[in-house]
């Protein structure tokens, strides 16, 4: 949910408010970290071999 919120915030901010480059990079980096965490959790939930 936080990833989707950040995604929407980045999209809205890039269209309407001229944010500084540092803030945009920080938001995008946080979004990537969350995506990696989600992928790791999904990988831990799925079995390596089919049953």
N, C-alpha and C positions, 0 to 999 in steps of 0.2 A: 504494500500500500504506500509506503514511504517512497519507493522507487517511482511509482506512478505519479505521486504528488510532485516529486522533483522534476520528472519529465514534463509535466504540465506547466510547472513554474518556469522552467527553462524556455519552453516554447512561447509562453506568454511574454516573458521578459524580453526575449530576443525580438519580438514583434512590436512591443509598445514602449518599453522603458529602456533608454540607452544605459545599460549597466556597464560598469567598467570591466575590462577584460579579465582582471584578477578574480572578480566575483563569479563571472561566468565559468572560468576554468575550475574554480573551487566547487561550484555546483555540479559541473559535469564529472569531476573526479569523484565526488560523493556518490553520484548516480552509478558510476562504473563499479565502485566498491560494493554498493548494494546489489548490483547485478551479479557480481562474482559471489557474494554471500548467498544469494538465492540459488545460483547454479550449484554451489557446494552442498547446500541443504537438499536440493532436489536429487543430486547424485547420491547422497547418503541414504535417501529414502528408497531409491530404486535398487532392486537386487542386481547383482552382477550376472547371475545366470537365471534364465527363465525356469520357473518351477514345472 
